[in-house]
Amino acid sequence: MADDEIILSELSDDELVQQMHDDLYDGLKEEIEEG
């Protein structure tokens, strides 16, 4: 995994949603669907 990976459990709900959106834009849709 990347060293700069964000720990989702440390994010608020809004931050989690934003991170998921960012991941989608970064082409990581697969990762989100698995989560």
C-alpha positions, 0 to 999 in steps of 0.5 A: 500500500502507499505510504500516504494512504489515508486511514479511513477510521480517522476521518469524519463522515464528511471527510470519508465521503470526500475521500471516496469521491477523490478516490473515484476521480483518481480511478480507484472505483474498484477499491471503493466497491471492495470497501 
